[in-house]
Every structure is written in structure tokens, then in C-alpha cells.
Amino acid sequence: VQLQASGGGLVQTGASLRLDCAISGRTDRNYAVGWFRQAPGKGREFVAAFRLTVNDRYYSDSVKGRFTIARDNAKNTVYLQMNSLKPEDTAIYYCASSRQGVITSQVRRGDSYVFWGQGTLVTVSS
């Protein structure tokens, strides 16, 4: 299983970006995809997750209402639509996939995900 994150860039406050996570090497949907981020000098932070089997979505409080995680069937990606970006959203964003289904209480934990992409940098200027 391989994940490829793309779509990062430099934008101004209030702008939008879409990050895509292309997942190859599996054909089932019995897994979850998560987006995490790591800002300079900080630890990894949960951003959003999507349990494909049950079509459930989860968000951190800091992005709820601004970010949307969804599946693009045409592109075969799980994407993160980020609107109303703020300077505090500046970070390297990583997508990750679990090996199999993840229960609700574990979906925000980084150790629930086994396969990780290489990260894409998002920089939001003030």
C-alpha cells in the first residue's frame, strides 16, 4: 500500500486549498484515511479522518467547519478541502491509512494508521 499526498502550496489568509491523497495497492474499503499535520517545532496533530466503510467523517475542533474530508471516486483519492485558511494552519500535512477498519474511539490516534504518505507543505501567509 502506498499513499501520495499532493496539493500543498503558499496561500494567503482566507484562501482555499485542496489536498489529495492517492492510495494504491488496495481495492477494498475496509479502512480509514486520516489527515494529520505537523507545524514547525510542534508535534503531529490530528486534522480529519474518513472511515470509508461507514462513510463517517471526523474533524479536530480547530478545523471543524472549515475543512472537509471526502472521497473523489473519479480520481480515486481521499481529499481534504481546506477553506478559510489561517496562518496557524501552516504545517506539513500527511495522509495515512489504517490496515483495516478503525473504531470511532481510535480514529483520531496516529498509531491507528499504518501506511503514511510523504507529506505536503501548506503555508498560509498573514
N, C-alpha and C positions, 0 to 999 in steps of 0.2 A: 504494500500500500504506500502510495506517495501522495503528498499534498504540495500544491504550488500556490502560494499566495501572491496576488498582484493587485495593482491599483493605487498604491500609495503615491504621495506627492506632497508638494508645498502649496498650501492654500491660505486664504485669509480668513479671519474670524467670520463666522456666519455662512461660510461656503459649505458645499456638499462634496462628498467623495463616495465612491463605491469600491469596496474591496471584494475581490473574488477569490474563492478557494477551490481550485480544481483538484478533484480526488480521483486517482486512478488506482487500479488494482483490486477493486471490489465491485460487485454488481448487486449486492443485497442492500437493504435499507435498515438493517437492524443495528444501528449505531447512532451515536450523537456526534455533532460537529460543534466545536466551540471556538470562539474567538477570544484571545487573550492579548494583553498589551503590556509592554514594559517601557516606562518612561526613563529618561536618563537619571541614574542614581537611585532608582526605586526598584522594588520587587515586581514580579509578574502579577498582573491583576486580571481577574475575570471580567469580560465585557458582555458576551452574549453566547447563547447556546441554542441548538435546534435538535430536538430528538426526532429523527426522520420518521420512525415507525408510527409514532403517535401524533406527529405534527405539532408538538409543543415547543414553545419558544420561551426563553428566559433571558433576562437582562439585569445588569447591575443597576443600582439606583442612579449612578452618575450618568448613565446614557439612556435610561428609560424615557421614552417619548421623543427621543432624537434619533436613535439608531434602530434599524430593523434588520433582522436576520431572516433569510428566506432561501429557498432553493430555486435556481434557474434551470428548469428542465431542458430548455433549448441549448444552453451552454454546458449543462451537466456540472454546475458549480453550486456551492453554497456561498451566498454573498452577504456582505454587511453594508447596508446602505447607511451612510452617516450624514446626517443633516445638522444644520446649526452648529457647526464645529466651533470649538473653543480652544484657546491656547493650551489648556490643561488636557486636551485630547492628544497632544503631541506625544508620540511613542512609536515603538516598533510593534506592529500588530502581527500576531501569529494565529494561524488557524490550526486546529488539531482535531483528530478523530479518535473516538474510542474504538476498542476492538469489537465490542458488542454493545447491546443495549445498556443504558445507564439509568439508574433510578433517580427520581426527582431530587432527593436529598444529596446526591453526589454530583449533579450536573455542573455545579459551579467550581468543582475542585479540579485543579490542574492534573492531579495524579489519576483522574478518571480517564485521561486521554493518553493513548499510547503512541499514536503517529502524529508527528508535528511537521509543519511546513517551515520554510526558511525565514519567514518574516518579511514584512514590507513596511517601510518607514512612512509615517504620516507626520507632517509638520504643519502646525497651524500658527500663523503669524498674527500678532495683535495689531 
